[in-house]
Every structure is written in structure tokens, then in C-alpha cells.
Amino acid sequence: MPFEITNELIEQVTSLIQQRDDKAILAFLGEEHYADIAELLDELSLDEATYIIKLLDSELTSDVLMEIDEDVREKILKNLSAKEIAEELEELDTDDAADMIAELPEERQEKVISEIEDEEHVKDIVELLTYDEDSAGGLMAKELVKVNENWDVLRCVREMRAQAENVTRVHSIYVVDDNDTLKGRLSLKDLLVTSTKAPISEVYIPKVDSVNVHEKAEDVALIMQKYDLEAIPVVDNDHKLMGRITIDDIVDVIKEEAEKDYQLAAGITEDVEADDTVWEHTRARLPWLFLGLIGGVGAATIMSGFEEMIEKHVILFFFTPLIAAMAGNVGVQSSAIIVQGLANNDLKGSIGNRLLKEFSLSIVNGLILSILLFVFTWFLYGNILTSSAISISLLAVIIMAGIIGTFIPLFLDKRGIDPAIATGPFITTSNDIFGILIYFWIAKSVLGI
């Protein structure tokens, strides 16, 4: 049966905690996966979650702490002593340990680090804390299996066994020289079928993909996605092997980037969650709502300049929402395609070619929709001139929106600004304003007013 959080389950665990029935709790949760336990702790009170964390074995709870919600983890860590946190960190790989320590206040970080008994573990954690969290160095773990090109196969196997004790998963075996310079990778198959006296230099594969320690996390994700890698070695500027990044870390990067882009597209400027405070949500949403307010005022101002024409041709006023909506929809569609292409690094060709393609696409879509709108308005109102003004305006607005929706994200990307911002209220508001301006200007020209 798959693990499922139910009210009965929560009540059962809560009851056991209240009774201080530690034996029953251990029997109940001891065999569960740490991700399931983390899901359960998110549903319990802070005191109840802390009680379970202190009760379970550190080898299990260290993984649980990395899985639970960040806000819950922060509160639990406040209730643990420096020694208790250190015990949890000693069970984690260096990358996860560094991430957890980074969430603590600086003063507490020093206390926790001083309580970790494994000096090599401390050294690796402190090193990882020096890197930007959004870089390859900030993602990598120091745990890996490496062998020297000067060893023979027999020594290689012996050394690998010793190193593997500290590595959760052995994705790859890296080959280095005496200076720890990355030379290549070792195939387990080749290792098994080769004489134990053969030197590794004759066995290893010299071609190995790697990333620089200062590479951006998003770029690392693209490389691993492109070459379908489960792990990738990290090197410094001298190509010295520094660590490795595994697929689980990259999945987290992709998820965080997707959430960030989704919120930007929705007009939310800061990373917020459903349980954050009203003030945090207000601060994240208000800037784009304010932009929308300015856009609405701008559109109203433009319409006021055509008041006389609207009075004579009231039908134009009724189609204003349609024109504005089509401008916003086309702009969002165009920008979404460009942003997706930029994110996946598969956008080819120059800006000029991209704009020409979008111009051609807008003409095709615009003509089809404009003809349909012309037939509808002519059948409904029987005025060819007014119908022509509305349908021609729609065609022009669709072309304009497509070009703006394509150009803006490309421009932002060139300027080093996240282009995802162009798929939200920014592009919608700008297209609304330009769309209405074009609509009434063309209508005025066609109707001869």
C-alpha cells in the first residue's frame, strides 16, 4: 500500500506522542521512507515534529530534515541544540549539510560546525559554503570515487572499496593524475574484464563531460539534460577535480527555476508560498498590480482622446475589450514560446529571423481571425466601413503584439534580465495600451473622422 497522509494517521501519531510511547512510534515510523516521514511532519505541530526528530535515529532524521518544508525545518532547527544539529549533519552528504548550515544564523553556524567531530567533513562543508548557492560549487558534493591513472587495476579496486563506504551512490568513477587533475572516467565493465595487473592509464576513457565550479546552476542543468547524465564532475580553473553534482540536485534546480518563472509570468516578483504572510504576498504582487493600474489609466486616457469618434460610432467601444484581449493573448503566446526556447537553450537563429518568423505567423493568424470578425460584424451590423475598420485593426494589433511578445524577452535576455518576466502582466499591459492606440487610430483613418 502506498503511504498516504490521512486524518486517522495524524491522529494516531499525535496520540502516540502525547502518550510518550516511543517504542510504538519507532515501530510505526522506523520502516517508512524518509520522504513519507517528512510529509507527515509537515502536518504535525512544531513540538510534535521536533519530538519525532529527536526520537528517530540521526541517519534517518537527517534525510527527513532535508525533505520537509524549509519553513518547518527552520523552526525545528531552532528547537535543536548545536550538538543535535551537528549529529544530523554528520549523516548528510557535504552538499546537503552545507545547505542546512547556510539556513542558520552566522553565530549558530560557528557553534554547530565546532560540534562536528569529523574534521574532513567540516573542511568540505566550510569549502562549499564559500561558493555561490546558484553555482556548480554551491550544488556539488565532495563525496565521490576517484582513482589515480598510475594505479593498477588491483589497487584501484581496493581503493574504490574504501572510498565507496562514504558515498551514498556511485554514479561514476573518475580518473585523476598525481595533482588531482581530471583525466577521464572508468567503466566498471572494462575494470571487470581487465587483468588485475594492468595499469589504469590503459583502461580509462579519456572523454568525460565536466563543469567549472563557477558555472551557473541553470547551465549545469542544461548540460546534464543534453547529455542525459546522472552525475557530472566539477573542476576548478586548472581542471582539478573538486566534486560532483548528481541528478537529484539538478531536479531541485529545475523545479525551483520553473516555480520562479511561473510566479514571474503571473506577476509575482518575489518567491512566495501559499502559507506566507499577507504582507509578503502583498509585497510580491503589488508592483505588477500597480503596473496594471497605470496601464488601465493609460488605456482610458487614449480612449478619451477619441471621444468624439466613439460617440458617432458606439460600436467601436463595444469591441475595445476584444482588441485589448487579443493583443494580450497573442503577446503572451509569442513571449511564452521565446522564453521556453531561451530556457531550454534551443532557440536558434538571429533576432531578425525570429522576428520575421513571428511577423509571418501573425499575418496568417491575423488574416484568419480578421476575416471571421469582418463577417460577424457585417452580418450583425450591416456596415462594411465599420466592419473593415474593426477587422483591419485586429490584424494590425495581432501583428504588433506578436512582434512585441517576441522582441521583449529576447531584449531582456541580452540585458541579463530573466525573460520570464515578459510572459506576465508586463507584456499584457504594454500590448493592451498599444493595441487600443492602434485600434482607434486605424478606425479613425478608415472612417475618415
ZAZA-526221 format. One line per 2 residues: number of its first residue (from 1); their letters; for each residue x, y, z of C-alpha. Coordinates in nm, 4 decimals, always signed. Example, Ala and Ser with C-alpha at 12.3 -4.5 7.8 and 13.67 -1.06 7.14 Angstrom:
! ZAZA-526221
1> AS> +1.2300:-0.4500:+0.7800 | +1.3670:-0.1060:+0.7140
***
This chain:
! ZAZA-526221
1> MP> +0.0000:+0.0000:+0.0000 | +0.1385:+0.3457:-0.0897
3> FE> +0.1963:+0.5815:+0.2000 | -0.0940:+0.8274:+0.2385
5> IT> -0.1469:+1.1086:+0.4873 | -0.4938:+1.0795:+0.6402
7> NE> -0.6637:+1.2368:+0.9413 | -0.6634:+0.8955:+1.1084
9> LI> -0.2875:+0.8629:+1.0598 | -0.2201:+1.2080:+1.2009
11> EQ> -0.4457:+1.1406:+1.4999 | -0.2726:+0.8085:+1.5621
13> VT> +0.0765:+0.9613:+1.5596 | -0.0369:+1.2562:+1.7711
15> SL> -0.1860:+1.0178:+2.0263 | +0.1369:+0.8168:+2.0472
17> IQ> +0.3353:+1.1367:+2.1021 | +0.1011:+1.2512:+2.3788
19> QR> +0.1374:+0.9106:+2.5478 | +0.5161:+0.9300:+2.5040
21> DD> +0.5025:+0.5797:+2.3593 | +0.8460:+0.5961:+2.1977
23> KA> +0.8603:+0.2250:+2.1230 | +0.5361:+0.2361:+1.9263
25> IL> +0.6453:+0.5470:+1.7360 | +0.9746:+0.3851:+1.6378
27> AF> +0.7948:+0.0690:+1.5298 | +0.5425:+0.2726:+1.3329
29> LG> +0.7829:+0.5091:+1.1537 | +1.1098:+0.3196:+1.1614
31> EE> +1.0396:+0.1321:+0.8372 | +0.8880:+0.4258:+0.6466
33> HY> +1.0763:+0.6146:+0.3768 | +1.2228:+0.9455:+0.4926
35> AD> +1.0213:+1.1355:+0.2304 | +0.6977:+0.9925:+0.3747
37> IA> +0.8037:+1.0841:+0.7287 | +0.8833:+1.4360:+0.6104
39> EL> +0.5369:+1.4633:+0.4573 | +0.3882:+1.3557:+0.7895
41> LD> +0.5946:+1.6045:+0.9923 | +0.4696:+1.8888:+0.7734
43> EL> +0.1186:+1.8099:+0.9021 | +0.2128:+1.7971:+1.2714
45> SL> +0.2651:+2.0816:+1.5163 | +0.6160:+2.2159:+1.5696
47> DE> +0.6505:+2.0473:+1.9090 | +0.5277:+1.7135:+1.7735
49> AT> +0.7605:+1.7284:+1.4727 | +1.0566:+1.8186:+1.6945
51> YI> +0.9739:+1.5299:+1.9287 | +0.9901:+1.2800:+1.6426
53> IK> +1.3114:+1.4283:+1.5029 | +1.4798:+1.3885:+1.8413
55> LL> +1.3458:+1.0365:+1.8804 | +1.4413:+0.8808:+1.5470
57> DS> +1.7931:+0.7786:+1.4534 | +2.0095:+1.0600:+1.3123
59> EL> +2.0802:+0.8609:+0.9966 | +1.7088:+0.8725:+0.9172
61> TS> +1.6167:+1.2159:+1.0506 | +1.8991:+1.3872:+0.8633
63> DV> +1.7326:+1.2842:+0.5369 | +1.3916:+1.3768:+0.6767
65> LM> +1.5101:+1.7277:+0.7604 | +1.6275:+1.7804:+0.4024
67> EI> +1.2856:+1.6784:+0.2684 | +1.0499:+1.8817:+0.4869
69> DE> +0.9316:+2.2319:+0.4060 | +1.2038:+2.4951:+0.4552
71> DV> +0.9951:+2.6988:+0.6970 | +0.9194:+2.3912:+0.9090
73> RE> +1.2854:+2.2876:+0.9033 | +1.3940:+2.6331:+1.0150
75> KI> +1.1598:+2.6181:+1.3145 | +1.2680:+2.2650:+1.4077
77> LK> +1.6361:+2.3581:+1.3934 | +1.5686:+2.6426:+1.6361
79> NL> +1.4440:+2.3829:+1.8846 | +1.7553:+2.1645:+1.8469
81> SA> +2.0860:+2.2243:+2.0220 | +2.4065:+2.2844:+1.8270
83> KE> +2.5192:+1.9334:+1.9209 | +2.1948:+1.7769:+1.7962
85> IA> +2.2183:+1.9624:+1.4653 | +2.5822:+1.8582:+1.4287
87> EE> +2.4813:+1.4931:+1.4732 | +2.2322:+1.5297:+1.1897
89> LE> +2.4879:+1.6996:+0.9646 | +2.7415:+1.4221:+1.0151
91> EL> +2.4968:+1.1816:+0.8496 | +2.4412:+1.4028:+0.5439
93> DT> +2.6459:+1.4363:+0.2282 | +2.8500:+1.7557:+0.2248
95> DD> +2.6223:+1.9386:-0.0213 | +2.3111:+1.8793:+0.1905
97> AA> +2.4986:+1.9578:+0.5109 | +2.6219:+2.2876:+0.3650
99> DM> +2.2677:+2.3765:+0.2537 | +2.1310:+2.3144:+0.6025
101> IA> +2.4051:+2.5119:+0.7768 | +2.3554:+2.8022:+0.5354
103> EL> +1.9986:+2.8394:+0.6669 | +2.1250:+2.9049:+1.0222
105> PE> +2.2282:+3.2458:+1.1611 | +2.6046:+3.3066:+1.1357
107> ER> +2.6627:+3.2808:+1.5112 | +2.4826:+2.9463:+1.5237
109> QE> +2.6714:+2.8214:+1.2195 | +3.0010:+2.8550:+1.4051
111> KV> +2.8644:+2.6708:+1.7097 | +2.7272:+2.3854:+1.5007
113> IS> +3.0464:+2.3488:+1.2967 | +3.2530:+2.3360:+1.6159
115> EI> +3.0401:+2.0394:+1.7339 | +3.1073:+1.8263:+1.4226
117> ED> +3.3703:+1.5689:+1.5106 | +3.4752:+1.4652:+1.1593
119> EE> +3.7380:+1.7253:+1.0664 | +3.7431:+1.6272:+0.6992
121> HV> +3.3645:+1.6639:+0.6840 | +3.3926:+2.0103:+0.8423
123> KD> +3.6619:+2.1143:+0.5954 | +3.4483:+2.0113:+0.2988
125> IV> +3.1362:+2.1855:+0.4348 | +3.3220:+2.5107:+0.5011
127> EL> +3.4628:+2.4992:+0.1475 | +3.1176:+2.4533:-0.0056
129> LT> +2.9817:+2.7484:+0.1936 | +3.2252:+2.9780:+0.0100
131> YD> +3.0566:+2.9187:-0.3267 | +2.7512:+3.0958:-0.4623
133> ED> +2.4465:+2.8783:-0.3929 | +2.3383:+2.9133:-0.7568
135> SA> +2.6703:+2.7884:-0.8950 | +2.8105:+2.4429:-0.9618
137> GG> +3.0256:+2.4816:-0.6500 | +2.7168:+2.5510:-0.4429
139> LM> +2.5467:+2.2383:-0.5800 | +2.8304:+1.9892:-0.5720
141> AK> +2.9076:+1.7266:-0.3099 | +3.2605:+1.6339:-0.2157
143> EL> +3.1785:+1.2635:-0.1844 | +3.2918:+1.0729:-0.4940
145> VK> +3.5049:+0.7801:-0.6041 | +3.8315:+0.8635:-0.7823
147> VN> +4.1354:+0.6611:-0.8807 | +4.4856:+0.7528:-0.9922
149> EN> +4.5900:+0.6878:-1.3502 | +4.9169:+0.5375:-1.2225
151> WD> +4.7496:+0.2616:-1.0209 | +4.6950:-0.0878:-1.1467
153> VL> +4.3503:-0.2493:-1.1523 | +4.4043:-0.4431:-0.8287
155> RC> +4.4930:-0.1330:-0.6257 | +4.2157:+0.0555:-0.7960
157> VR> +3.9532:-0.1950:-0.6755 | +4.0963:-0.1864:-0.3226
159> EM> +4.0867:+0.1938:-0.3091 | +3.7384:+0.2078:-0.4581
161> RA> +3.6027:-0.0187:-0.1863 | +3.7433:+0.2100:+0.0831
163> QA> +3.6074:+0.5282:-0.0795 | +3.2636:+0.3819:-0.1551
165> EN> +3.1887:+0.3486:+0.2167 | +3.1407:+0.7282:+0.2329
167> VT> +2.9452:+0.7632:-0.0920 | +2.5685:+0.7094:-0.0984
169> RV> +2.5547:+0.6273:-0.4706 | +2.8455:+0.5520:-0.7021
171> HS> +2.7394:+0.7014:-1.0361 | +3.0843:+0.7252:-1.1895
173> IY> +3.4488:+0.6534:-1.1170 | +3.6754:+0.9446:-1.2027
175> VV> +4.0405:+0.9153:-1.3015 | +4.2914:+1.1798:-1.1894
177> DD> +4.6663:+1.2302:-1.2023 | +4.9006:+1.2983:-0.9105
179> ND> +4.7813:+1.6623:-0.8993 | +4.4114:+1.5619:-0.8851
181> TL> +4.3618:+1.6861:-1.2414 | +4.0615:+1.5164:-1.4002
183> KG> +4.1805:+1.2848:-1.6779 | +3.8726:+1.0776:-1.7564
185> RL> +3.6325:+0.8171:-1.6236 | +3.6471:+0.4456:-1.5608
187> SL> +3.3992:+0.1884:-1.6876 | +3.3095:-0.0848:-1.4398
189> KD> +3.2744:-0.3276:-1.7297 | +3.6274:-0.2554:-1.8503
191> LL> +3.7518:-0.2872:-1.4944 | +3.5964:-0.6318:-1.4534
193> VT> +3.7331:-0.7790:-1.7763 | +4.0841:-0.6355:-1.7470
195> ST> +4.3836:-0.8070:-1.5856 | +4.4406:-0.7008:-1.2244
197> KA> +4.7991:-0.6057:-1.3158 | +4.7010:-0.3727:-1.5990
199> PI> +4.7578:-0.0010:-1.5348 | +4.4502:+0.2197:-1.5180
201> SE> +4.6082:+0.4507:-1.7772 | +4.5407:+0.1797:-2.0379
203> VY> +4.1819:+0.1230:-1.9304 | +4.0130:+0.4544:-1.8542
205> IP> +3.8049:+0.6583:-2.1003 | +3.9681:+0.9996:-2.1540
207> KV> +3.6473:+1.1707:-2.2680 | +3.4394:+1.2953:-1.9749
209> DS> +3.1927:+1.5841:-1.9520 | +3.2601:+1.8270:-1.6676
211> VN> +3.1576:+2.1738:-1.5476 | +3.3553:+2.4554:-1.3926
213> VH> +3.2997:+2.5209:-1.0241 | +3.1705:+2.8716:-1.1059
215> EK> +2.9253:+2.7577:-1.3764 | +2.5662:+2.8740:-1.3253
217> AE> +2.3287:+2.6123:-1.1857 | +2.0893:+2.6576:-1.4790
219> DV> +2.3719:+2.5923:-1.7267 | +2.4723:+2.2763:-1.5384
221> AL> +2.1119:+2.1568:-1.5638 | +2.1110:+2.2152:-1.9402
223> IM> +2.4366:+2.0210:-1.9846 | +2.3127:+1.7244:-1.7796
225> QK> +1.9820:+1.7279:-1.9647 | +2.1518:+1.7457:-2.3055
227> YD> +2.3866:+1.4531:-2.2406 | +2.1417:+1.2557:-2.0226
229> LE> +2.3829:+1.2415:-1.7271 | +2.3084:+1.1061:-1.3801
231> AI> +2.6154:+1.2824:-1.2394 | +2.8784:+1.5253:-1.3615
233> PV> +3.2223:+1.6084:-1.2173 | +3.3053:+1.9640:-1.1101
235> VD> +3.6513:+2.1083:-1.1778 | +3.8295:+2.4348:-1.0992
237> ND> +4.0054:+2.6628:-1.3477 | +4.3068:+2.4274:-1.3506
239> HK> +4.0783:+2.1294:-1.4264 | +4.1370:+1.9894:-1.0788
241> LM> +3.8574:+1.7584:-0.9626 | +3.6583:+1.9374:-0.6900
243> GR> +3.3404:+1.7326:-0.6520 | +3.0372:+1.6021:-0.8364
245> IT> +2.6768:+1.7039:-0.8981 | +2.4064:+1.4358:-0.9074
247> ID> +2.0721:+1.4295:-1.0829 | +1.8685:+1.4780:-0.7626
249> DI> +2.0327:+1.8176:-0.7099 | +1.9595:+1.9168:-1.0688
251> VD> +1.5939:+1.8163:-1.0357 | +1.5693:+2.0599:-0.7440
253> VI> +1.7266:+2.3341:-0.9574 | +1.4837:+2.2715:-1.2426
255> KE> +1.1886:+2.2705:-1.0030 | +1.2940:+2.5947:-0.8340
257> EA> +1.3571:+2.7654:-1.1675 | +1.0184:+2.6525:-1.3004
259> EK> +0.8420:+2.7826:-0.9879 | +1.0264:+3.1126:-1.0148
261> DY> +0.9385:+3.1553:-1.3838 | +0.5764:+3.0613:-1.3190
263> QL> +0.5473:+3.3258:-1.0493 | +0.7157:+3.5875:-1.2693
265> AA> +0.4752:+3.5025:-1.5500 | +0.1882:+3.5524:-1.3065
267> GI> +0.3232:+3.8905:-1.1992 | +0.4762:+3.7908:-0.8654
269> TE> +0.8185:+3.9477:-0.8179 | +0.9345:+3.7556:-0.5096
271> DV> +0.9447:+3.3883:-0.4172 | +0.6373:+3.3322:-0.2012
273> EA> +0.4377:+3.0290:-0.0929 | +0.0738:+2.9792:-0.0047
275> DD> +0.1440:+2.9849:+0.3700 | +0.3434:+3.3103:+0.3671
277> TV> +0.2079:+3.6196:+0.5417 | -0.0319:+3.8721:+0.3887
279> WE> +0.2454:+4.1334:+0.3895 | +0.4849:+3.9022:+0.1999
281> HT> +0.2200:+3.8312:-0.0633 | +0.1313:+4.1993:-0.0911
283> RA> +0.4953:+4.2967:-0.1397 | +0.5330:+4.0322:-0.4114
285> RL> +0.2141:+4.1137:-0.6007 | +0.1628:+4.4894:-0.5648
287> PW> +0.4345:+4.6110:-0.8084 | +0.2752:+4.4365:-1.1062
289> LF> -0.0760:+4.5288:-0.9952 | +0.0420:+4.8876:-0.9840
291> LG> +0.1759:+4.8472:-1.3380 | -0.1634:+4.7139:-1.4421
293> LI> -0.3281:+5.0175:-1.2837 | -0.1011:+5.2503:-1.4808
295> GG> -0.1790:+5.0549:-1.7969 | -0.5503:+5.0843:-1.7360
297> VG> -0.5238:+5.4592:-1.6768 | -0.3145:+5.4890:-1.9946
299> AA> -0.5733:+5.2994:-2.1975 | -0.8547:+5.5149:-2.0585
301> TI> -0.6577:+5.8282:-2.1438 | -0.6085:+5.7091:-2.5015
303> MS> -0.9785:+5.6346:-2.5388 | -1.0703:+5.9793:-2.4078
305> GF> -0.8765:+6.1283:-2.7000 | -1.1161:+5.9559:-2.9391
307> EE> -1.4326:+6.0511:-2.7521 | -1.5935:+6.2260:-3.0469
309> MI> -1.5391:+5.9263:-3.2762 | -1.6761:+5.6853:-3.0169
311> EK> -1.9911:+5.8964:-2.9802 | -2.0533:+5.8742:-3.3545
313> HV> -1.9646:+5.5048:-3.3802 | -2.0607:+5.3461:-3.0492
315> IL> -1.9969:+5.0010:-3.1927 | -1.6224:+5.0714:-3.1717
317> FF> -1.6488:+5.0975:-2.7952 | -1.8092:+4.7536:-2.7679
319> FT> -1.5153:+4.5886:-2.9456 | -1.2478:+4.7564:-2.7336
321> PL> -1.2258:+4.4654:-2.4834 | -1.1885:+4.2199:-2.7727
323> IA> -0.8993:+4.4150:-2.9249 | -0.7249:+4.4509:-2.5880
325> AM> -0.7741:+4.0833:-2.5035 | -0.6416:+3.9646:-2.8403
327> AG> -0.3364:+4.1872:-2.8041 | -0.2636:+4.0453:-2.4608
329> NV> -0.3250:+3.6840:-2.5658 | -0.1068:+3.6997:-2.8769
331> GV> +0.1715:+3.8767:-2.6855 | +0.1718:+3.6149:-2.4093
333> QS> +0.1721:+3.3295:-2.6627 | +0.4672:+3.4749:-2.8538
335> SA> +0.6698:+3.5571:-2.5435 | +0.5979:+3.2156:-2.3876
337> II> +0.7477:+3.0364:-2.6904 | +1.0589:+3.2571:-2.6814
339> VQ> +1.1055:+3.2220:-2.3044 | +1.0701:+2.8442:-2.3312
341> GL> +1.3278:+2.8375:-2.6106 | +1.5701:+3.0510:-2.4111
343> AN> +1.5234:+2.8325:-2.1016 | +1.5918:+2.5126:-2.2987
345> ND> +1.8770:+2.6735:-2.4910 | +1.7298:+2.5577:-2.8215
347> LK> +1.6487:+2.8967:-2.9726 | +1.8423:+2.9169:-3.2988
349> GS> +1.8987:+3.1984:-3.5462 | +1.9261:+3.5750:-3.5186
351> IG> +1.6748:+3.8124:-3.3626 | +1.5895:+3.9378:-3.7099
353> NR> +1.4995:+3.5901:-3.8357 | +1.2953:+3.5222:-3.5230
355> LL> +1.1014:+3.8489:-3.5666 | +1.0428:+3.7741:-3.9354
357> KE> +0.9039:+3.4313:-3.8484 | +0.6730:+3.5770:-3.5859
359> FS> +0.5661:+3.8508:-3.8307 | +0.4707:+3.5856:-4.0872
361> LS> +0.2864:+3.3803:-3.8261 | +0.0983:+3.6886:-3.7041
363> IV> -0.0120:+3.7733:-4.0574 | -0.1524:+3.4239:-4.1128
365> NG> -0.3348:+3.4128:-3.7778 | -0.4396:+3.7769:-3.8061
367> LI> -0.5895:+3.7343:-4.1524 | -0.7937:+3.4315:-4.0493
369> LS> -0.9297:+3.5969:-3.7345 | -0.9859:+3.9319:-3.9055
371> IL> -1.1892:+3.7738:-4.1840 | -1.4024:+3.5892:-3.9313
373> LF> -1.4545:+3.9103:-3.7334 | -1.5398:+4.1045:-4.0510
375> VF> -1.8071:+3.8513:-4.1477 | -1.9506:+3.8581:-3.7957
377> TW> -1.9689:+4.2393:-3.7620 | -2.1002:+4.2878:-4.1186
379> FL> -2.3727:+4.0264:-4.0630 | -2.4616:+4.1760:-3.7249
381> YG> -2.4482:+4.5489:-3.8052 | -2.4556:+4.5641:-4.1892
383> NI> -2.1934:+4.8389:-4.2123 | -1.8975:+4.7454:-4.4372
385> LT> -1.6886:+5.0505:-4.3456 | -1.7163:+4.9922:-3.9688
387> SS> -1.6591:+4.6199:-4.0093 | -1.3482:+4.6917:-4.2175
389> AI> -1.2143:+4.9317:-3.9547 | -1.2551:+4.6767:-3.6756
391> SI> -1.1134:+4.3800:-3.8708 | -0.8150:+4.5751:-4.0100
393> SL> -0.7417:+4.6990:-3.6590 | -0.7467:+4.3420:-3.5282
395> LA> -0.4966:+4.2354:-3.7959 | -0.2619:+4.5226:-3.7119
397> VI> -0.2911:+4.4613:-3.3369 | -0.2131:+4.0897:-3.3729
399> IM> +0.0988:+4.1671:-3.5791 | +0.2087:+4.4320:-3.3293
401> AG> +0.1507:+4.2054:-3.0289 | +0.3385:+3.9159:-3.1886
403> II> +0.6433:+4.1310:-3.2625 | +0.6479:+4.2879:-2.9150
405> GT> +0.5958:+3.9486:-2.7498 | +0.8946:+3.8146:-2.9418
407> FI> +1.1277:+4.1107:-2.9089 | +1.0838:+4.1917:-2.5381
409> PL> +1.2050:+3.8550:-2.3923 | +1.4961:+3.8469:-2.6396
411> FL> +1.5915:+4.2005:-2.5391 | +1.5651:+4.1224:-2.1673
413> DK> +1.7776:+3.8105:-2.2093 | +2.0501:+4.0110:-2.3848
415> RG> +2.0442:+4.2535:-2.0916 | +2.0854:+3.9737:-1.8381
417> ID> +1.7265:+4.0056:-1.7081 | +1.5131:+3.6946:-1.6595
419> PA> +1.2966:+3.6865:-1.9766 | +1.0187:+3.5047:-1.7888
421> IA> +0.9111:+3.8460:-1.6676 | +0.7941:+3.9170:-2.0242
423> TG> +0.5223:+3.6500:-2.0161 | +0.3230:+3.8176:-1.7390
425> PF> +0.1429:+4.1454:-1.6769 | +0.4313:+4.3434:-1.8306
427> IT> +0.3681:+4.2166:-2.1831 | -0.0096:+4.2109:-2.1368
429> TS> -0.0271:+4.5703:-2.0152 | +0.2026:+4.7078:-2.2835
431> ND> +0.0132:+4.5277:-2.5576 | -0.3206:+4.6498:-2.4199
433> IF> -0.2052:+5.0116:-2.4414 | -0.0512:+4.9838:-2.7892
435> GI> -0.3413:+4.7709:-2.9078 | -0.6053:+5.0262:-2.8119
437> LI> -0.3995:+5.3101:-2.9591 | -0.3630:+5.1268:-3.2909
439> YF> -0.7300:+5.0263:-3.2867 | -0.8698:+5.3770:-3.2593
441> WI> -0.6066:+5.5305:-3.4867 | -0.6864:+5.2848:-3.7672
443> AK> -1.0604:+5.3189:-3.7060 | -1.0292:+5.6950:-3.7297
445> SV> -0.8351:+5.6690:-4.0555 | -1.0733:+5.4174:-4.2163
447> LG> -1.3880:+5.6023:-4.1104 | -1.2427:+5.9360:-4.2176
449> I> -1.3131:+6.1138:-3.8904
***
